[in-house]
């Protein structure tokens, strides 16, 4: 009889066979589990590489097509649809009270626009500035009736909508749709948000470059006109022609005309690119009278620019046979009229036309207004020169005035962005030509006056102005009068007229004229010239100072535009550097799958270069201690000290603060920390061996868990205004590094 185990009624050999079988099953199960894990890791790696390739492709399109945002948006849609397994993807931009389709990829039928209302899921994501994810849009009739109706009619079910956010404002949205009811995964939602960020970067880059190009074009056009004004004194025709040509081209119009006021009518004196039939008509009938309801009549009444978006839909044009004939003859649709104002009186108008319905922008209207002001200056200069030619007795005075005006314009042209030489030249010429004794020019900041230039000012008055600094004018003074009225103030005898202020007491002034510097009726400064005897200034001399004031305003505006242009150029250069660095690191990641060292090296190299640091270290974190993961340009002795063994960072060093707070930290001067005074070996080594003074450390976080720290170092202490801020690209690459570390 067989022996049986005490613990079981089965024979011993049978149990032994079962045990072997169970072990084999377990081994096979373990192997299958490992294969499943490998497959999952392989899939995640493949998905990560696909995402990296898509991101690299989009960044490449951004770099190649800096102003062609359409190419970028098309690429974003295609990549989003493919990587997120959607039937289609689309990008939308707001235009008034609607969202317009900007890009689309996929087979689902798409409409061109949707109203910006809460009954649309797409519009709701923009209005609420949040991501909306809905499993079945056909069931959302109560909450989103517009989208629900479209879903049923066009055949889509699931939708994912992410707003395009720029500086806390939604500038559009990106949407994914599926024909079946199947939610997108968390990874796909996060990926779509990344695509949304890239679309915003592309839109912003294109906008910055377009603004830069427009500013350059405007600066060039202004310079050309000023050069012609300077080189053609007394000749208005080439000035008018140059103005019209530049205005028509930069404002993207079809043709233009310049008119001068004459006996309550306007005479056409210059035209550019106008249809020949219309040119012939204006040659036969050069005078036109502004008819009620027309843009020209509105300009006469308001002395402001007037625009008609569509002349065929304008009542005055429909009612008047001559206006209907004009439309038929020229094909004009949109037009704008800008007045040429001299002392608030209309002396002419610039008119430009488009043959399509497309309103002119505020910037284009501002540019036309600037051209009109230059035309007024040109006309005034010409008037002065013609009077010079007509009156032989005034020849010397008029020539001197014209020369001074030309010199000021030359200084404006040759010193872009530099106001001091322009102000000094204007003041010197105003004093000398107007036969004054001394003068001062002040800038106004909206509250106080700032001395900006002086010429031949008596020492006592100059000392008082210097000690006084920015000031509010004394009530009853000429500057007070000009600030309140924005009109020229002229005193024949300041003492007899009891005009208050420092000038009579400290400067010995008697006759005086104060002229405001106005931009769009806003006071930006004033020019004051004085005589030390009672001798009133003539109307011609006052007009000359007013002309100088207008040129000073032009110089201020030119300097502002140029400074804005330089700032935008600097911002664009920085953004392009960051984009290039990001692209380089992503290229290294894509070309070195599974290799951390080249990725870390590329990150550190770009971080050190762009942040103008001396060297950098990437640390890996493990249970309160840091160890070196990668270095770039680190001094050998410092590197050797850091690589000896994992270390606990000093609490007031940037790495220690990052470990404690999980936030980016900058230490302005490591040698000023308590740890250095306490002779903490790590801090002493950094300062005395590595020469470190300023440090910037950034955490590497995964789900709020610290996995490492990126640190860059400088050997000098910068002023607070020049200390580096964490660039956006570095934050992005930090996230990529964390993901790579987790997947390895």
Protein Blocks (a to p, Z undefined) as FASTA:
>chain_A
ZZddfkbcbdfklmmmmmmmmmmmmmmmmmmmmmmmmmmmmmmmmmmmmmmmmmmmmmmm
mmmmmmlmmlmmmmmmmmmmmmnopabdcddddehjaccdfbdcdjbdcdfbdcddfkbm
klmmmmnopacddfblmlmmmmmmmlmmmmmmnopabdcdddddeehiafbdcddddfbd
cdddfklmmmmmmmmmmmmmmmmmmmmmmmmmmmmmmmmmmmmmmmmmmmmghiaklmmm
mmmmmmmmmnopabdcddddeehiacdfbdehiafklmmmmmmmmbccddehiaklmmmm
nopacddfblklgfklmmpmklmmmmmmnopabdcdddddeehiafbdcddddfbdcddd
fklmmmmmmmmmmmmmmmmmmmmmmmmmmmmmlmmmmmmmmmmmmmmmmmmmmmghiakl
mmmmmmmmmmmmnopabdcddddehjaccdfbdehiafklmmmmmmnopadddehiaklm
mmmnopacddfblmlnopacjklmmnopabdcdddddeehiafbdcddddfbdcdddfkl
mmmmmmmmmmmmmmmmmmmmmmmmmmmmmmmmmmmmmmmmmmmmmmmmmmmghiaklmmm
mmmmmmmmmnopabdcddddeehiacdfbdehiafklmmmmmmpccdddfkbmklmmmmn
opacddfblklpmklmnopaklmmmmmmnopabdcdddddeehiafbdcddddfbdcdfk
lpccddfklmmmmmmmmmmmmmZZ
